[in-house]
Amino acid sequence: MISRDMLMCVAVFENMQLLPLFPRFKMELGFGEKSVEEVCKTHGVNTDFFLEIANSYLDEAYIPGEGLSLFSLGTVISYLKETHTYYVETALPMVEEKIYLLLDQSSLSDKEVNLVTVFFNDYKLEFLTHILEEEQHILPYILELEKQSALKKPDSEFAQKLQSYSIREFEQGHDRLETSLEHLSRLIIKNLPPFEDFQLCQQVLGDLSDLVKDLTDHANMEDKILIPRVAELEKQLISRIDTP
């Protein structure tokens, strides 16, 4: 567990898997002897929110639901949007580059290379479509819901929309993006001939494993924390609208 009084450099030395989190909070390395709380304050980050995210990121058994419920939906969504940016601009391109390098250096048949290429390109399209849907429709809806809930009298147009749409609709069609990546790892490990550059292959599998874990954490936050809170907020707002 990371605490607010722990030196941030020690937290990172002992948990290097935290590194992908810092760009999402717009934190730069070079922490010196500052504590976690001091670093958070320096970068304008809520310390409690950072601790909830970091500890849940490190420990699958850690349940941040109660802690994260203390923060506005806007705060949670800002983090999710920064996470999307990390996936699209850093994590996925890094995996893609190494996969194509691995294929270029392999003696796989054209059919085997095409199998991996088509699989990854299909996944990438699915991934980007998923992110775009959330960015353009779901997240703005949640922010507007929070805004309308704070008003004494919600906007009539939004109130009408609320009668015909629920976040539960999104939940029912919410694809888990980590599953397809796991299939790609299985394809490399089980179904393809051995790669000559085992070290590079090991790096690809390691990057895929890290991304799968990250995507799992991300999806769990949406499914177990964000969506239930939004559904409850919808219920409360509908109740206010229906009450004369």
C-alpha positions in Angstrom: 0.0 0.0 0.0 1.2 3.5 -0.9 0.6 6.2 1.7 0.6 10.0 1.5 3.7 10.3 3.7 5.8 7.8 1.7 8.5 9.3 -0.5 7.3 9.2 -4.1 10.7 8.0 -5.3 10.5 5.1 -2.9 6.9 4.3 -4.0 8.2 4.1 -7.6 11.4 2.2 -6.8 9.3 -0.5 -5.0 6.5 -0.5 -7.6 7.9 0.2 -11.1 4.6 -0.8 -12.6 3.3 2.6 -11.4 5.2 4.4 -14.1 2.4 4.4 -16.7 0.2 6.3 -14.3 2.2 9.4 -14.1 1.5 10.8 -17.6 -2.2 10.4 -16.8 -1.8 12.8 -13.9 0.6 15.0 -15.8 3.3 14.2 -13.3 7.0 14.3 -14.3 9.8 12.2 -12.8 12.5 13.8 -10.8 10.7 13.6 -7.5 13.6 14.3 -5.2 12.8 13.7 -1.5 9.2 14.8 -1.8 6.4 12.7 -0.3 3.5 11.4 -2.3 1.4 14.2 -1.0 3.9 16.9 -1.8 4.3 15.6 -5.4 0.5 15.6 -5.8 0.2 19.1 -4.5 3.0 20.3 -6.7 1.1 19.0 -9.8 -2.3 20.0 -8.6 -3.5 16.4 -8.1 -5.9 15.4 -5.4 -3.7 13.2 -3.1 -6.6 10.9 -2.0 -7.7 10.3 -5.6 -4.1 9.5 -6.7 -3.8 7.0 -3.8 -7.0 5.3 -4.6 -6.0 4.9 -8.2 -2.4 3.8 -7.4 -3.3 1.3 -4.8 -6.0 -0.3 -6.9 -3.6 -0.4 -9.8 -1.0 -2.3 -7.7 -3.3 -4.7 -5.9 -6.1 -6.5 -7.7 -7.7 -7.3 -4.3 -7.9 -3.6 -3.4 -11.4 -2.3 -3.9 -11.4 1.5 -4.4 -15.2 1.8 -4.8 -16.0 3.5 -1.5 -13.0 5.8 -1.7 -13.6 6.9 -5.3 -17.3 7.6 -4.5 -16.0 10.6 -2.6 -14.8 12.3 -5.8 -16.9 14.0 -8.4 -17.7 12.2 -11.6 -15.7 14.9 -13.4 -12.6 14.0 -11.5 -13.0 10.3 -12.4 -13.7 11.1 -16.1 -10.7 13.4 -16.4 -8.5 10.4 -15.3 -10.3 8.1 -17.7 -9.7 10.5 -20.6 -6.0 10.8 -19.8 -5.9 7.0 -19.7 -7.5 6.9 -23.1 -4.8 9.3 -24.4 -2.1 7.0 -22.9 -3.5 4.0 -24.6 -3.9 5.6 -28.0 -0.7 7.6 -28.1 1.7 5.5 -26.1 0.8 1.9 -25.1 -0.9 0.6 -28.3 1.6 2.2 -30.7 4.5 0.7 -28.6 3.0 -2.8 -28.8 2.3 -2.4 -32.5 5.8 -1.3 -33.3 7.3 -4.3 -31.5 4.9 -6.7 -33.1 5.8 -5.6 -36.6 9.5 -5.6 -35.8 9.1 -9.2 -34.5 7.3 -10.2 -37.7 9.9 -8.5 -39.9 12.7 -10.5 -38.3 10.8 -13.8 -38.3 10.8 -16.7 -40.8 7.0 -17.0 -40.6 5.1 -17.8 -43.7 3.1 -15.1 -45.5 0.0 -16.8 -44.2 1.2 -16.7 -40.6 2.3 -13.1 -40.8 -1.0 -12.1 -42.4 -2.8 -14.0 -39.5 -1.1 -11.8 -36.9 -1.4 -8.6 -38.9 -5.1 -9.0 -39.6 -5.8 -10.0 -36.0 -3.9 -6.9 -34.6 -5.4 -4.5 -37.2 -8.9 -5.7 -36.4 -8.2 -5.3 -32.7 -6.8 -1.8 -33.2 -9.9 -0.8 -35.1 -12.2 -2.2 -32.4 -10.1 -0.5 -29.7 -10.2 3.0 -31.4 -13.9 2.7 -32.1 -14.6 1.8 -28.5 -12.5 4.8 -27.2 -14.2 7.2 -29.7 -17.7 6.1 -28.6 -16.8 6.8 -25.0 -15.1 10.1 -25.8 -17.9 11.5 -28.0 -21.0 10.2 -26.4 -20.7 8.4 -23.0 -18.4 10.7 -21.1 -20.0 13.9 -22.2 -23.4 12.4 -21.2 -22.1 11.6 -17.7 -20.6 15.1 -17.3 -23.9 16.7 -18.4 -25.8 14.4 -16.0 -23.7 15.6 -13.1 -24.2 19.2 -14.2 -28.0 18.8 -14.5 -28.2 17.0 -11.1 -26.7 20.1 -9.4 -29.4 22.3 -10.9 -32.5 23.1 -9.0 -34.5 22.5 -12.2 -32.9 20.3 -14.8 -33.0 21.3 -18.5 -36.3 20.0 -20.1 -34.4 18.6 -23.1 -32.0 16.6 -21.0 -34.9 15.5 -18.8 -36.6 14.1 -21.9 -33.5 12.3 -23.0 -33.2 10.8 -19.5 -36.6 9.2 -20.0 -35.4 7.2 -23.0 -31.7 6.5 -22.2 -29.8 4.9 -19.4 -26.2 4.2 -18.8 -27.2 0.6 -18.4 -27.6 0.5 -22.2 -24.0 1.3 -22.5 -23.1 -1.3 -19.8 -24.9 -4.1 -21.7 -22.8 -3.4 -24.9 -19.6 -2.6 -23.1 -16.9 -4.7 -24.7 -14.0 -5.8 -22.6 -11.0 -4.9 -24.7 -8.5 -6.9 -22.8 -10.0 -10.3 -23.9 -8.9 -9.9 -27.6 -5.4 -9.0 -26.5 -5.2 -12.2 -24.5 -6.1 -14.1 -27.6 -3.2 -12.5 -29.4 -0.8 -13.7 -26.7 -2.2 -17.2 -26.9 -1.7 -17.1 -30.7 1.9 -16.3 -30.3 2.6 -18.7 -27.5 0.6 -21.7 -28.8 -0.1 -21.6 -32.5 2.9 -20.0 -34.2 6.3 -21.4 -34.8 9.1 -20.2 -32.5 10.5 -16.8 -33.2 14.2 -16.5 -33.7 14.5 -13.4 -31.6 13.2 -14.8 -28.3 14.1 -11.6 -26.3 12.0 -9.5 -28.6 9.2 -12.0 -28.5 9.4 -11.9 -24.7 9.2 -8.1 -24.7 6.1 -8.3 -26.9 4.4 -10.8 -24.6 5.4 -8.7 -21.6 4.0 -5.5 -23.1 0.8 -7.3 -24.1 0.4 -8.7 -20.5 1.0 -5.2 -19.0 -1.6 -3.7 -21.3 -4.1 -6.5 -20.6 -3.8 -5.8 -16.8 -4.1 -2.0 -17.4 -7.2 -2.5 -19.6 -8.7 -4.8 -17.0 -8.2 -2.1 -14.3 -9.7 0.5 -16.6 -12.7 -1.6 -17.4 -13.3 -2.5 -13.8 -13.3 1.1 -12.8 -15.9 1.8 -15.5 -18.1 -1.3 -14.8 -17.8 -1.5 -11.0 -17.5 2.2 -10.0 -18.5 4.7 -12.7 -21.5 3.0 -14.2 -23.2 2.2 -10.9 -22.7 5.8 -9.7 -24.1 7.1 -12.9 -27.1 4.8 -12.8 -27.8 5.9 -9.2 -27.5 9.6 -10.3 -29.9 8.9 -13.1 -32.4 7.3 -10.7 -32.2 10.3 -8.3 -32.7 12.9 -11.1 -35.6 11.0 -12.6 -37.2 10.8 -9.2 -36.9 14.6 -8.9 -38.3 15.2 -12.3 -41.3 12.9 -11.7 -42.1 14.5 -8.4 -44.5 17.4 -8.8 
